[in-house]
């Protein structure tokens, strides 16, 4: 394969790499997708943007510049209507420490404990970005709408999945099977949209 057919994803999460490989394959694209672990000398990028799209682009451009390859990155989080869209880009560190899912859930549920069900609308949002070494960039965004439960339910997924009741369903995202979730998730929608862009810009 040529360098133009190789694509690097800005993540060390092997589950996310597998997910995008499946989506690219389903889109008919023959690209060689690798993760950031293949380039250990490239440091992680600080997410200093103020939107999901800005953070995704920061990571994609940094990886494209460092590797000389087309790069994909995403940023995502939970947006709660009554909180004006928060936690938003701060979702992973809402309780103060990055990646403490239990603390984040407990803090958010505590903040919303007096909010009635009809006012608990929320959605997951994801921005997926493609950056080429020449500076070309594209962003595709996806949403997974729903409302917030009063207590966590379900053992699948991660992050805020146990408290987002999926729109037109009675289950939380953590009660869906991985296949059900991927079919409707914010990240799945964003990556499927980005696959179209990859095909347009890189071929395959």
Secondary structure, DSSP 4 states (H G I P E B T S, - for coil): --GGGEEEES---HHHHHHHHHHHHHTT---EEEEGGGGTTSPPPP---SSHHHHHHHHHHHHHHHHSSEEEEEEEEEEEGGGTT-BGGGGGGTTSSTT-HHHHHHHHHHHTTTS-GGG-EEEEEEEEEEE-TTS-EEEEEEEEEEEE-SS---SSS-TTGGGEEETTSSSBGGGS-HHHHHHH-HHHHHHHHHHHHHHHHH--
